[in-house]
Amino acid sequence: MSIYMTSKEPSYKYYLIKLGNLYYAGGLARTCSIKKAASYELVNQESLAKPITYKGTAERIAKEIGGLLITKNGTALGFLNLVDLNEDYVESEQKWIEQEKRKFFGLAPE
Protein backbone atom coordinates (compact mmCIF):
# COMPACT_ATOMS: atom_id res chain seq x y z
CA MET A 1 0.00 0.00 0.00
CA SER A 2 1.56 3.30 -1.04
CA ILE A 3 1.36 6.42 1.09
CA TYR A 4 1.81 8.54 -2.01
CA MET A 5 -0.96 9.81 -4.26
CA THR A 6 -2.27 8.15 -7.37
CA SER A 7 -4.20 10.13 -9.96
CA LYS A 8 -7.51 8.77 -8.56
CA GLU A 9 -7.01 9.79 -4.92
CA PRO A 10 -7.50 13.30 -3.57
CA SER A 11 -4.49 15.07 -2.12
CA TYR A 12 -4.18 15.25 1.67
CA LYS A 13 -1.81 17.86 3.09
CA TYR A 14 0.08 17.38 6.35
CA TYR A 15 3.33 18.54 7.91
CA LEU A 16 6.45 16.94 9.33
CA ILE A 17 9.18 18.64 11.32
CA LYS A 18 12.82 17.92 10.55
CA LEU A 19 15.77 18.81 12.76
CA GLY A 20 19.04 17.95 11.01
CA ASN A 21 18.76 14.26 10.12
CA LEU A 22 16.01 13.66 12.68
CA TYR A 23 12.23 14.00 12.65
CA TYR A 24 9.86 15.14 15.39
CA ALA A 25 7.95 12.15 16.80
CA GLY A 26 5.99 13.92 19.53
CA GLY A 27 6.22 15.56 22.90
CA LEU A 28 7.05 13.50 25.95
CA ALA A 29 4.79 13.71 28.98
CA ARG A 30 6.75 15.03 31.92
CA THR A 31 6.03 16.85 35.15
CA CYS A 32 8.34 19.65 36.18
CA SER A 33 8.22 22.61 38.54
CA ILE A 34 9.82 24.81 35.86
CA LYS A 35 7.14 26.43 33.73
CA LYS A 36 7.39 25.99 29.98
CA ALA A 37 9.89 23.11 30.29
CA ALA A 38 9.27 20.59 27.52
CA SER A 39 10.63 17.30 26.24
CA TYR A 40 10.51 16.16 22.63
CA GLU A 41 11.15 12.82 20.98
CA LEU A 42 13.09 12.68 17.72
CA VAL A 43 13.50 9.70 15.39
CA ASN A 44 15.83 8.97 12.49
CA GLN A 45 13.12 7.49 10.25
CA GLU A 46 10.63 9.71 8.41
CA SER A 47 8.07 6.89 8.54
CA LEU A 48 7.97 7.20 12.36
CA ALA A 49 7.63 11.00 12.43
CA LYS A 50 4.47 12.54 13.82
CA PRO A 51 2.33 13.87 10.96
CA ILE A 52 0.56 17.11 11.86
CA THR A 53 -2.54 18.36 10.06
CA TYR A 54 -2.61 21.96 11.29
CA LYS A 55 0.05 24.21 9.83
CA GLY A 56 -0.03 26.63 12.79
CA THR A 57 0.64 23.81 15.26
CA ALA A 58 3.46 22.45 13.12
CA GLU A 59 5.00 25.92 12.77
CA ARG A 60 4.89 26.47 16.54
CA ILE A 61 6.59 23.15 17.29
CA ALA A 62 9.18 23.69 14.55
CA LYS A 63 10.01 27.07 16.05
CA GLU A 64 10.27 25.62 19.58
CA ILE A 65 12.78 22.95 18.54
CA GLY A 66 14.57 24.93 15.84
CA GLY A 67 13.38 22.57 13.12
CA LEU A 68 12.21 22.94 9.54
CA LEU A 69 8.61 22.52 8.47
CA ILE A 70 8.17 20.02 5.64
CA THR A 71 4.88 20.05 3.70
CA LYS A 72 3.74 16.66 2.47
CA ASN A 73 0.94 15.75 0.09
CA GLY A 74 -0.39 12.22 0.21
CA THR A 75 -3.64 10.38 0.65
CA ALA A 76 -5.87 10.37 3.71
CA LEU A 77 -5.20 6.63 4.07
CA GLY A 78 -1.46 7.22 3.82
CA PHE A 79 -1.73 9.91 6.49
CA LEU A 80 -3.65 7.54 8.79
CA ASN A 81 -1.03 4.84 8.22
CA LEU A 82 1.69 7.30 9.31
CA VAL A 83 -0.35 8.21 12.40
CA ASP A 84 -0.64 4.51 13.28
CA LEU A 85 3.11 3.90 12.81
CA ASN A 86 3.95 6.91 14.98
CA GLU A 87 1.50 5.89 17.73
CA ASP A 88 2.75 2.29 17.74
CA TYR A 89 6.32 3.54 18.05
CA VAL A 90 5.54 6.00 20.85
CA GLU A 91 3.48 3.43 22.76
CA SER A 92 6.21 0.80 22.41
CA GLU A 93 8.17 2.45 25.23
CA GLN A 94 5.40 1.79 27.75
CA LYS A 95 5.10 -1.80 26.53
CA TRP A 96 8.86 -2.26 26.94
CA ILE A 97 8.77 -0.81 30.48
CA GLU A 98 5.98 -3.20 31.43
CA GLN A 99 7.94 -6.16 30.00
CA GLU A 100 11.05 -5.16 31.95
CA LYS A 101 9.06 -4.85 35.19
CA ARG A 102 7.64 -8.33 34.64
CA LYS A 103 11.14 -9.73 34.06
CA PHE A 104 12.49 -7.97 37.15
CA PHE A 105 9.77 -9.39 39.36
CA GLY A 106 9.97 -12.86 37.76
CA LEU A 107 6.48 -12.73 36.27
CA ALA A 108 5.47 -14.47 33.06
CA PRO A 109 5.25 -12.31 29.93
CA GLU A 110 1.75 -11.21 28.98
C-alpha positions in Angstrom: 0.0 0.0 0.0 1.6 3.3 -1.0 1.4 6.4 1.1 1.8 8.5 -2.0 -1.0 9.8 -4.3 -2.3 8.2 -7.4 -4.2 10.1 -10.0 -7.5 8.8 -8.6 -7.0 9.8 -4.9 -7.5 13.3 -3.6 -4.5 15.1 -2.1 -4.2 15.2 1.7 -1.8 17.9 3.1 0.1 17.4 6.3 3.3 18.5 7.9 6.5 16.9 9.3 9.2 18.6 11.3 12.8 17.9 10.5 15.8 18.8 12.8 19.0 18.0 11.0 18.8 14.3 10.1 16.0 13.7 12.7 12.2 14.0 12.6 9.9 15.1 15.4 8.0 12.2 16.8 6.0 13.9 19.5 6.2 15.6 22.9 7.0 13.5 26.0 4.8 13.7 29.0 6.7 15.0 31.9 6.0 16.8 35.2 8.3 19.6 36.2 8.2 22.6 38.5 9.8 24.8 35.9 7.1 26.4 33.7 7.4 26.0 30.0 9.9 23.1 30.3 9.3 20.6 27.5 10.6 17.3 26.2 10.5 16.2 22.6 11.2 12.8 21.0 13.1 12.7 17.7 13.5 9.7 15.4 15.8 9.0 12.5 13.1 7.5 10.2 10.6 9.7 8.4 8.1 6.9 8.5 8.0 7.2 12.4 7.6 11.0 12.4 4.5 12.5 13.8 2.3 13.9 11.0 0.6 17.1 11.9 -2.5 18.4 10.1 -2.6 22.0 11.3 0.1 24.2 9.8 0.0 26.6 12.8 0.6 23.8 15.3 3.5 22.4 13.1 5.0 25.9 12.8 4.9 26.5 16.5 6.6 23.1 17.3 9.2 23.7 14.5 10.0 27.1 16.1 10.3 25.6 19.6 12.8 23.0 18.5 14.6 24.9 15.8 13.4 22.6 13.1 12.2 22.9 9.5 8.6 22.5 8.5 8.2 20.0 5.6 4.9 20.1 3.7 3.7 16.7 2.5 0.9 15.8 0.1 -0.4 12.2 0.2 -3.6 10.4 0.7 -5.9 10.4 3.7 -5.2 6.6 4.1 -1.5 7.2 3.8 -1.7 9.9 6.5 -3.7 7.5 8.8 -1.0 4.8 8.2 1.7 7.3 9.3 -0.3 8.2 12.4 -0.6 4.5 13.3 3.1 3.9 12.8 3.9 6.9 15.0 1.5 5.9 17.7 2.7 2.3 17.7 6.3 3.5 18.0 5.5 6.0 20.8 3.5 3.4 22.8 6.2 0.8 22.4 8.2 2.5 25.2 5.4 1.8 27.8 5.1 -1.8 26.5 8.9 -2.3 26.9 8.8 -0.8 30.5 6.0 -3.2 31.4 7.9 -6.2 30.0 11.0 -5.2 31.9 9.1 -4.8 35.2 7.6 -8.3 34.6 11.1 -9.7 34.1 12.5 -8.0 37.1 9.8 -9.4 39.4 10.0 -12.9 37.8 6.5 -12.7 36.3 5.5 -14.5 33.1 5.2 -12.3 29.9 1.7 -11.2 29.0 
